[in-house]
Amino acid sequence: MDRFSRYVNELFLWNGQMREFLQSEEVGKDSELWEKLDQFTELIENTNRDLSTEELLDLQAKAEQIHEELEAYFNQKQVNEIGTIMVVEKPVPPGKHTLPNLPYAYNALEPYISEEIMRLHHAQHHRAYVNGLNKAELELKKARDSNDFSLVKHWSRELSFHGSGHYLHSIFWRNMSPNGGGSPEGLLKMEIDNYFGSFHAFKKHFSESANQVEGVGWALLVWSPKARHLEVLQTERHMLLTQWDTIPLLVLDVWEHAYYLQYKNKRSEYVDNWWKIVNWHDVEMRLEKAADSKWPAI
């Protein structure tokens, strides 16, 4: 296959992935994004001859324009929603955190995670972390206002535990999708291959980290701005035995409340099934944002 044919095949593959992505994100058919993809599809389907360099550059420019518009669309969507990737509309005052809405129905992740678990996990457990975070922030504000720091150790611990629980769960919900599963593409795939050697090697490493969390905690795929590479970490509870100065991209909750009602003590079965609902697009978008963070190298 010559270079031109390979390039056109890559465009067909990319176009198909964009269509699958819009479907997974439930973008309405009346959106201008669909119209642009339809025009691009027609363009490459009619490409039945070798193009000049100028025509190839024009084709590439159209693909890049669609990609930029897709990115802009979802960046704006994230700004307008609660609990999205490292973006909020304005600072949250002390004690004013709220429980984010799920981006899907409670039963949407069945059969891999039951509706009963999702309701308990989101509406009760996550809400408790939000309430605990708000309480800790208000108590620490009271300590600053009164200059009485006699309980600062206690409320700082509460701030760490409940705050980490809230933030990790906010990532966790969007790391999953009823249209998830499969394997990553694009920049995320490249970074996984570069650091772990292959997606299979990464998946094995992440799964074993999740299975071997002692007691309760999380497995995390993170980006290190200083090292400029991905890493797999564990954390016990929500905040112990992890690594500072990293940005979580993909997180898996292995507290028993996340799976026990459905899987009993078979944590590894829960972990195996969880891969079928991973929202790789969300993870890649988090990576793209995280990779923009430029810390001085160590």
C-alpha positions as CSV (number, residue, x, y, z in Angstrom):
1,M,0.0,0.0,0.0
2,D,1.5,3.4,-1.0
3,R,1.8,6.4,1.3
4,F,-1.3,8.1,-0.2
5,S,-3.5,5.1,0.3
6,R,-2.3,4.6,3.9
7,Y,-3.1,8.2,4.6
8,V,-6.6,8.0,3.2
9,N,-7.2,4.8,5.2
10,E,-6.1,6.6,8.4
11,L,-8.6,9.4,7.6
12,F,-11.4,6.8,7.2
13,L,-10.4,5.3,10.6
14,W,-10.3,8.7,12.3
15,N,-13.6,9.6,10.8
16,G,-15.2,6.4,12.1
17,Q,-13.7,7.0,15.6
18,M,-15.1,10.6,15.6
19,R,-18.6,9.2,14.8
20,E,-18.4,6.6,17.5
21,F,-17.3,9.3,19.9
22,L,-20.2,11.6,19.1
23,Q,-22.6,8.7,19.5
24,S,-21.1,7.8,22.9
25,E,-21.5,11.4,24.1
26,E,-25.1,11.4,22.8
27,V,-24.5,14.5,20.7
28,G,-27.8,15.4,18.9
29,K,-28.0,14.7,15.2
30,D,-29.0,18.4,14.7
31,S,-25.5,19.4,15.9
32,E,-23.3,21.2,13.5
33,L,-20.6,18.7,14.4
34,W,-22.5,15.9,12.7
35,E,-23.0,18.1,9.6
36,K,-19.2,18.7,9.3
37,L,-18.4,15.1,9.8
38,D,-20.9,14.2,7.0
39,Q,-19.3,16.6,4.7
40,F,-15.8,15.3,5.5
41,T,-17.0,11.7,5.0
42,E,-18.3,12.6,1.5
43,L,-15.0,14.3,0.8
44,I,-12.8,11.3,1.6
45,E,-15.2,8.8,0.0
46,N,-14.8,10.7,-3.3
47,T,-11.1,10.6,-3.0
48,N,-10.4,7.9,-5.6
49,R,-7.2,9.3,-7.1
50,D,-3.8,10.5,-6.0
51,L,-4.1,14.1,-4.7
52,S,-1.5,16.8,-5.2
53,T,0.4,18.1,-2.2
54,E,-1.8,21.1,-2.0
55,E,-5.0,19.0,-2.1
56,L,-3.6,16.7,0.7
57,L,-2.8,19.7,2.8
58,D,-6.3,21.0,2.3
59,L,-7.7,17.6,3.4
60,Q,-5.5,17.5,6.4
61,A,-6.5,21.1,7.3
62,K,-10.2,20.1,7.2
63,A,-9.6,17.2,9.5
64,E,-7.7,19.4,12.0
65,Q,-10.5,22.0,11.9
66,I,-13.1,19.4,12.8
67,H,-10.9,18.1,15.6
68,E,-10.5,21.6,17.0
69,E,-14.2,22.3,16.8
70,L,-14.9,19.0,18.6
71,E,-12.4,19.9,21.3
72,A,-13.9,23.4,21.7
73,Y,-17.4,22.0,21.9
74,F,-16.5,19.6,24.7
75,N,-14.3,22.1,26.5
76,Q,-17.3,24.4,26.6
77,K,-19.6,21.6,27.7
78,Q,-17.2,20.9,30.6
79,V,-17.2,24.5,31.7
80,N,-21.0,24.5,31.9
81,E,-21.2,21.3,34.0
82,I,-20.4,20.5,37.6
83,G,-17.5,18.2,38.5
84,T,-15.7,18.1,35.3
85,I,-12.0,18.0,34.3
86,M,-10.0,20.4,36.4
87,V,-12.4,23.3,35.3
88,V,-14.9,25.2,37.4
89,E,-16.7,28.4,36.6
90,K,-15.7,30.2,39.8
91,P,-14.0,29.4,43.1
92,V,-16.0,27.3,45.5
93,P,-16.4,29.2,48.8
94,P,-15.7,27.3,52.1
95,G,-18.5,24.8,52.8
96,K,-20.2,25.2,49.4
97,H,-19.2,22.0,47.6
98,T,-22.2,20.2,46.0
99,L,-22.8,16.6,44.8
100,P,-22.2,16.5,41.1
101,N,-24.9,14.9,38.9
102,L,-24.0,11.6,37.2
103,P,-23.6,11.9,33.4
104,Y,-25.9,8.9,33.0
105,A,-28.8,7.1,34.7
106,Y,-28.2,5.0,37.8
107,N,-28.9,1.8,35.8
108,A,-26.8,2.8,32.8
109,L,-23.7,0.8,33.8
110,E,-25.6,-2.5,34.2
111,P,-24.8,-5.4,34.1
112,Y,-21.3,-4.4,35.2
113,I,-22.3,-2.2,38.1
114,S,-25.8,-2.5,39.4
115,E,-28.3,0.3,39.8
116,E,-28.5,-0.5,43.6
117,I,-24.8,0.0,44.0
118,M,-24.8,3.2,41.9
119,R,-27.6,4.7,43.9
120,L,-26.0,3.9,47.2
121,H,-22.5,4.9,46.1
122,H,-23.4,8.2,44.5
123,A,-26.4,9.4,46.6
124,Q,-25.1,8.3,50.0
125,H,-21.4,7.6,50.1
126,H,-20.3,10.4,47.7
127,R,-22.8,12.8,49.4
128,A,-21.2,12.0,52.8
129,Y,-17.8,13.0,51.4
130,V,-19.2,16.3,50.1
131,N,-20.8,17.0,53.5
132,G,-17.6,16.1,55.4
133,L,-15.5,18.3,53.2
134,N,-17.9,21.3,53.7
135,K,-17.9,20.7,57.5
136,A,-14.1,20.6,57.6
137,E,-13.7,23.8,55.5
138,L,-16.1,25.7,57.7
139,E,-14.5,24.5,60.9
140,L,-11.0,25.5,59.6
141,K,-12.5,28.9,58.6
142,K,-13.9,29.3,62.1
143,A,-10.4,28.5,63.5
144,R,-8.9,31.2,61.3
145,D,-11.5,33.7,62.3
146,S,-11.2,33.0,66.0
147,N,-7.5,32.4,66.0
148,D,-8.2,29.1,67.9
149,F,-6.3,26.3,66.2
150,S,-6.6,23.7,69.0
151,L,-8.5,21.3,66.7
152,V,-6.5,22.0,63.5
153,K,-5.0,18.5,63.4
154,H,-8.4,16.9,63.5
155,W,-10.1,19.1,60.9
156,S,-7.1,18.9,58.6
157,R,-7.4,15.2,58.6
158,E,-11.1,15.4,57.9
159,L,-10.3,17.9,55.0
160,S,-7.8,15.5,53.5
161,F,-10.1,12.4,53.8
162,H,-13.4,13.9,52.7
163,G,-11.9,16.3,50.1
164,S,-9.9,13.4,48.4
165,G,-13.0,11.2,48.5
166,H,-15.1,13.9,46.8
167,Y,-12.6,14.8,44.1
168,L,-11.7,11.1,43.3
169,H,-15.4,10.2,43.0
170,S,-16.1,13.2,40.7
171,I,-13.4,11.8,38.4
172,F,-14.6,8.2,38.8
173,W,-18.1,8.8,37.5
174,R,-16.9,10.5,34.3
175,N,-14.2,7.8,33.8
176,M,-17.1,5.4,33.1
177,S,-19.7,5.3,30.3
178,P,-22.4,2.9,29.2
179,N,-20.8,3.2,25.8
180,G,-17.3,2.7,27.2
181,G,-14.8,-0.2,27.0
182,G,-12.4,-1.1,24.2
183,S,-9.0,0.5,24.3
184,P,-7.5,4.0,24.1
185,E,-6.5,5.8,21.0
186,G,-4.5,8.9,20.1
187,L,-2.2,10.6,22.6
188,L,-3.3,8.4,25.4
189,K,-2.4,5.2,23.5
190,M,0.9,6.7,22.5
191,E,1.8,7.6,26.1
192,I,0.7,4.2,27.4
193,D,2.8,2.4,24.8
194,N,5.8,4.7,25.5
195,Y,5.9,4.1,29.2
196,F,4.3,0.7,29.8
197,G,5.3,-1.0,26.6
198,S,1.7,-1.9,25.5
199,F,-1.9,-1.4,26.5
200,H,-1.9,-5.1,27.7
201,A,1.0,-4.4,30.0
202,F,-0.6,-1.3,31.4
203,K,-4.0,-3.0,31.9
204,K,-2.3,-5.9,33.8
205,H,-0.3,-3.5,36.0
206,F,-3.4,-1.3,36.8
207,S,-5.6,-4.4,37.5
208,E,-3.1,-5.9,39.9
209,S,-2.7,-2.6,41.6
210,A,-6.5,-2.4,42.1
211,N,-6.7,-6.0,43.3
212,Q,-3.8,-5.6,45.8
213,V,-4.9,-2.4,47.5
214,E,-4.7,-3.4,51.1
215,G,-8.1,-2.8,52.8
216,V,-9.9,0.0,51.0
217,G,-8.7,2.5,48.5
218,W,-8.1,3.2,44.8
219,A,-6.0,2.4,41.8
220,L,-5.0,5.4,39.7
221,L,-3.4,6.2,36.3
222,V,-1.8,9.6,36.7
223,W,0.3,12.1,34.7
224,S,3.5,13.4,36.2
225,P,4.2,17.0,35.0
226,K,7.8,16.8,36.2
227,A,8.7,13.4,34.9
228,R,6.5,13.9,31.7
229,H,5.1,10.4,31.8
230,L,2.2,8.3,33.0
231,E,2.3,6.2,36.2
232,V,0.1,3.7,38.0
233,L,-0.4,4.3,41.7
234,Q,-2.3,3.0,44.6
235,T,-3.9,4.9,47.4
236,E,-5.3,3.5,50.6
237,R,-8.5,5.2,51.9
238,H,-8.5,8.2,49.6
239,M,-5.2,9.9,50.3
240,L,-2.6,7.6,51.8
241,L,0.5,6.0,50.2
242,T,0.2,7.9,47.0
243,Q,2.5,10.3,45.1
244,W,2.4,14.1,45.2
245,D,2.5,16.4,42.2
246,T,0.7,14.1,39.9
247,I,-2.6,14.5,38.1
248,P,-5.2,11.7,38.2
249,L,-6.5,10.6,34.8
250,L,-8.2,7.3,35.4
251,V,-9.3,6.1,38.9
252,L,-10.9,2.9,40.1
253,D,-12.7,2.8,43.5
254,V,-12.0,-0.5,45.3
255,W,-13.7,0.3,48.5
256,E,-16.2,-2.5,49.3
257,H,-19.2,-0.2,48.9
258,A,-18.2,0.1,45.2
259,Y,-18.8,-3.6,44.5
260,Y,-19.6,-5.8,47.5
261,L,-23.4,-5.9,47.0
262,Q,-23.0,-7.4,43.5
263,Y,-19.6,-9.1,43.6
264,K,-19.3,-10.0,47.3
265,N,-15.6,-10.7,48.0
266,K,-14.7,-11.2,44.3
267,R,-12.9,-7.9,43.8
268,S,-10.9,-9.2,40.8
269,E,-14.2,-10.0,39.0
270,Y,-15.4,-6.4,39.6
271,V,-12.1,-5.1,38.3
272,D,-12.2,-7.2,35.1
273,N,-15.8,-6.1,34.3
274,W,-15.0,-2.5,35.0
275,W,-12.7,-2.3,32.0
276,K,-15.9,-2.8,29.8
277,I,-17.2,0.6,30.8
278,V,-14.1,2.7,30.9
279,N,-14.7,6.0,29.1
280,W,-11.4,6.4,27.2
281,H,-12.4,9.7,25.7
282,D,-12.7,11.2,29.1
283,V,-9.3,9.9,30.1
284,E,-7.7,11.2,27.0
285,M,-9.2,14.6,27.5
286,R,-7.9,14.7,31.0
287,L,-4.4,13.7,29.7
288,E,-4.5,16.5,27.1
289,K,-5.3,19.0,29.8
290,A,-2.7,17.6,32.2
291,A,0.0,17.5,29.6
292,D,-0.4,21.2,29.2
293,S,1.0,21.6,32.7
294,K,4.7,22.5,32.4
295,W,6.6,22.1,35.6
296,P,10.4,22.5,35.6
297,A,12.1,19.1,35.1
298,I,13.7,17.5,38.2
